[in-house]
Amino acid sequence: MRHGKKVNHLGRKTAHRKAMLANMACSLIEHKRINTTVAKAKALKQFVEPLVTKSKSDTTHNRRLVFSKLRQKDAVTELFREVATKVADRPGGYTRIIKLGNRLGDNADMAMIELVDYNEIYNADKKAAKKSTRRGRAKKAAAPAVETQATQEEE
């Protein structure tokens, strides 16, 4: 039984799995989206999201922590310079997994994993809608002010 075991081993030894995830994360940072199997995409999401969170505060310590996981200097530089500035105001959820169907050769479930802020198709609608939305507190705070004005006009 697998109770309490959160790591998907992906049918690989530890060293192979860590190297594979590091390479896939570097490819994701470089190309902004990659195609892979669903299981590898889910494992990659768990691997890369904490690294993106660390990149939001550019300190030497965070750079060293991220470099110990990614193992490529260019990927670390791009993550801290370009990706971190795009995701600076996002509180998490930096990647998106889109299922693509089955692979022809072995019928494996395929997926595309991408960085959310780099997809212009989805983000074009969200930016316009985001400016017009309000938080729940703002609506509650605005409602009593309207009622007090209405009561003052009646008097």
C-alpha angles and dihedrals in degrees: 000000000000100000112160095001108127102173117093103216092201091212093290139110117256098258093047092047094049092047092048093050091047091052093046091049091051090050091049092051092047100044099026091225136039137182118234141134120298093246093051091045091054091048091047091051091057090047101047104037096070089049091054089049090053091049091062090076108050105212130142090244093054091047090053092047091051093045090053088059101037100037094201122100095204093053092050091050093050092045094053097040108037109014096043093055091052095049097039095113097036114101095209140307096097097163135054128203117209117186114228105186130253129329115245099228103051103003092244118164107256128203140177117228117197142169106259099221094054097061107095094186095063097033097054092072096038097056093056093045094044094062094054097048124094134204122249093252093055091057093049093047093048095049098063090048090058092049093051091051091051092051091049092052091052092055 
